Structures are given as C-alpha cells and as structure tokens.
Amino acid sequence: MTSRRRAAATTAALTCGVALLAGIAGPAAAAAGASDGGEGDLADKSAQQISDESLRQLLAAQSLRLRTETSADPTKLDLTLDRAGNCTGAVSKGEFGRVDLVKRGDQVWMKPDAAFWKTQFPGKKGDDAASRYKDTYLHGTTKNAFLRGVTAACDLKAFQRSATGSKKPSSGTPSPSHSVSLTKGRPTTEDGTRVLPVVKKAHGAVQTLYVAIDGKHYPRKLTAEVDHETGTILLSNYDTPVSTKTPAPGETADISALDDLMKGSQGT
C-alpha cells in the first residue's frame, strides 16, 4: 500500500468512518460477565450495545472539544466547537505552522504563527509578514474562500454526520448474516476519566473506542491503526459552551492583507 493510500485509509478510519461510533452491523462478539469488574452499568451490556450508546450520546451533544492526530499527516486539530458552527482553538501542521482560530457565526479570526507565514511566502516576504502580523488576528467572514476552508472543521453537526455516516444506533437485534470482531476490553483511565475500551478488528485495521463508564457514556477516545499508520481522536468537554470572547479590534487586521500577499506571490 502506498503512503498516499495509507494516509487515506487512516483518515477514513478516523473521520468519515468512525465505524465504532456509527454502530456496527452484526452481532457483538462478547457478552457481559456476571461480575461488574469495574465496568459500572456497562457490565451487563454487549460491546455492540456500548458502541450504540456512545453514538447516541455523541449525537445528543451540543458542544465538545475535539483533538485529532495521525501519523499519516502532520495536521493536528484542537477545537472546541458547537452545533451552531462556533469554535475556538487551533489547527497545526507541524513545521508548516499553526493557526489559532476563533469563529462566531460567519465571523472568523485567524492568527498564524511565524512558521505559517514563512511557509506560505518563502524568503524576505515571509519574514516581513511574520514580523508585521506577529500576534495579530486576520479577520473576515466565511464568504472568504480561505477562511471558509480553514474553519471547515468547526461545525459539530458536520462532525456528527461524518461520525455516523448513514448509520444509526442499532436496535440491539444482531443480523445473523454478518459477523464482526467487536469485543470489550478491560476498564482503564483516559484523561482522568474511567473508560471501557471496545475493540473492532476488520480488514487488517484495528479501532479502539474508549467509552466513559461513569455518568453519560460519552465516547472519549478513538484510536485506529491501519497498515502501521496510527491516528487518535480525543473527545471531551461535552456540552461546555464555546467561549464567546473574540479578539479586540486592536489585535486584528483585515483578511484582505493575506489576499494581497497571495496575489503578490502569484505575480512574482
């Protein structure tokens, strides 16, 4: 498998598929034991039922914090977002730079770091832009194509749709014609929260969903391994409102500054 195909497969496993969150057609591979074993009220539920319950909780969330990382691509997300499309956080592309984001409705503020400017505009132009716009947010609206693209991940509704695909939580009645390797692991702790792993193995890929044991059974973490590439989605801060704070006018410049720089680069 080529590097590009591996990257695509890992991305699909982490975002569009998120198959464990979407519910998996077929019978669960493990039944509950007689003892709690630290699993709380998940002890008497099958792996399938736990996956379905975590999906229901994800779909009910009004806001959450989303963090992603994959070995196939340097891009990392750390965003707090809601169903109204508001968000705050950062998008990082490793050595290619980081952009801090604030989005309220169709208003967007982005603050690139020096590495971003120097990557976008090599040489003196990049150095000058990094110095001129240090600690400055570029402000515009989602009518701007660049801002619309950079904030594409800010819509929780879109993430929920991608996580579920066309599937909904199952009725709990397995299909006798399908078999999926879906098993429960041992309780552990992630980010200070007790979680129960649910593991899916299929077509050489391994996905592990970590579901909160106490309180609402939110999905807290999803890891995927495909052909030696790995990826992680972390989910937290459920139903915590996105901050309404926006950058002060003195900290901003109009997004046209970036547009002008890009046009200037194209003309050289």
N, C-alpha and C positions, 0 to 999 in steps of 0.2 A: 504494500500500500504506500503510495507516495505521501510526502509530507503534506501536500495540499489536501489530499483525501483524508488523511488522519485528522488534520485540523477541522475539516468539515464534519467528520464523524463525531469528534469530541464536542464541537459546538452544538450539533444537533442533539446529542445526548443531554447536554446541559440546559439548553434553552427551549427549542421548539418541542422536542420530545418530552423531556422531564417525565418519562413514562411512569415512574413510580408515583408521581404526584397525580398523574392523569388517571390512575387506576389501570389495572392490567387484566385483560380478558383471560379467563381461565381460573382454575382452582388454586387456592393458596396452598403452599407446599407444607406448611407447618400448622399444627393445631395447638391450642393453648394447653399448658400443663396444669396440674392440679394446684400447684403452689404459685403464689404471687411472684416470688423470685425478684422482687424489686420493680416489677412492671406495673404496679398500681392497677387501675381498672382496664389496662390493656392486656392483662394476663389472660383473660378469657376471650380475647379476640384473635382471629387469624391474621396472618400477615396481609392478606388481601383487605380485610376489614380495616386494619390500621392505615394502610395506604389510602383507602377511600375516605376515611375520617379526616386524615390530614389534608386531603384535597378539598373537602367541604370547608374546613377552617381557612384554608388559603383563599378560597373563592369568597368567603364572607368578610375577609379583611378589608378595611377601609384605607389603611396605610401600613407601610412596613419599611424596614431598612434592608436593602439588597446589596450584597457584596459578591463579586464573582472573580474567579481566577482560573486560568487554564494554561497548561504547559505548551499548548499549540500556538499561543498568541500572547504577546506581552500586555495586551489590553486588560485592565482591571477596572471594575466598577465599584463604587462605594456611594450609593444613593439612598436617600430617604424619600419615598415617593407615595403619592396617593391616587385615588380613583378619579380625581379631578384634573390630573395631569400636572400637579405641582410637584416640585422636587428641589432638593438641595444635596450637594455632595461633590464628588469628583470623578473624573474619568482619567485614567493614567495609561500611557502607552510605553512605560519603561523609559529607555534612553531617548525616546522620541518626544517626551514631555508629558505634562499633566495640565489638565484644565479643571479649575473649580467652577461649579455651576450653581446658579440659583434660577428657578423658573416659577413664576406665578402667573397662572393663566397663559396668555400668549406672550408675556413679557419675559425676556431671558437676559441674564447677566452671565458672562463667562470671563474667568481670569486665567489666562495662560501663564505658565512659568517660562523662565528663560530658555529652557531646552526646547519647548514648543516653538518659540519664535525662531530660534537658530535652526531648527529642523525645517520649518516652513520656508525660511528665507536665508539660505546659506550666505556666509561671508559677512561683509560690513552691514548689509541691510538687516540681517537677522540680529546682529549685535546692537544696532541702533534701535530696532523695535523692542528688543528685550530691555534696554535701558529706558527708553521713553515710556513704555507701558508697564514698567515694574509695579506690582501691587495694584494694578488698575483693572477694573472690570469693563469689558466691552458690552454695551447694552444695545438690544434691538428686540425684534419680535420674531415669532415663528414664521412670519412671511419671508424672512431671510433664509435662503436655502441652507447655508452653512449652519446657522443656529438650529434650524429645524432638524438637520441631521444629527448634530451633536447632542440634542436633547431627546432623540428618538426613544431612549430607554427610560424616560421619565414618566411614562404612563403605566400606572399599576394595572388598569384594565387590560392593556395590551399584554402585559406580562402574565396576567391570569389566563388570558386566552391562549397564549403560547404554551403555558404550563399544562393546560387541559387538552389542547388540540380540539378534536371533535368529540372527545370522550367526556363522560360524566361519571361520578361515583357509581359503582355497580350496585345492583340491588342486593348483593350478597349471595345470589344464587349462581354458582360457577357453571360455565359451559362445559359439558362433558367431552366436547370435541377438541378442546385445547388444553395444553399443559404448560405451565410457566414455572421456572425455578424461582420461587419467591419465598424467602424464609426470614424468620425472626432471629436477630442476634441477641447478645447479652446487653442489659442496660449499661449505659456509660454516661459521661458528662461532657457536654459541649457548651462552651461559653458560660459555665456556671449553671447550666440547666440540665436536669436529668432527662435523658433521651433513650429511646429504644430504636436500634437500627433495624431496618427492613432491607434485605438484600435481594437484588434481581440479577441473574446471570443469563445472558442470551447472546448468541452470535458472537462470542468472544469478548463481549463487553460486560463490565461489572458496574452496577449502580447501587449505591447505598444511601437510603433515605433515613434520616435521624428525626424521629417524631417525639415531641415533648410528652413526657409521661404525666406530669402533674398539671392540673388545670386544663385549659383547652389544648387539644392535641395538635398544635401547630407543627408544620414541617419546619425544622430549624436548620437543617443542613442536607445537601445532596452532593455526593461525590460520584464521579464517573471515571472509569478507566477504559480506554479504547486503544488497542494496539500500542500500549506503552505510553500513550498520551493521557494526562490526567486533568481533571477540572473539578472545581468546587463552587457551589452556590451556598451562601450563608444568608439566612432569613431571620430577622429579629425585630424588636421594637414594634410589634404588631399593634395597630390602632393608636399609635402615638402620632399626634398631628405633625405635619410638616411645618417647620418654622416659617413664620410669615415675615421674618426680617429680610429686607432687601438692602443692597449696597446704597450708601449715601451718594447723592449726586456728585460730591467732590471726589469720590473714588471711582468714577466711571468715565468712559469715553464712548462715543457713538460707534456702532459696529461698522459704519462706513469706513473707519480707519483701516480695518482689516481688509475690506473690499478694495480700497485704494492700493494697499500694499500688494495684494494679489494681482491686481490689474497691472501694476508697475512691473512685477516679476515676469508676467507673461509677455510684456512688451520688450524685455531686455534679451 
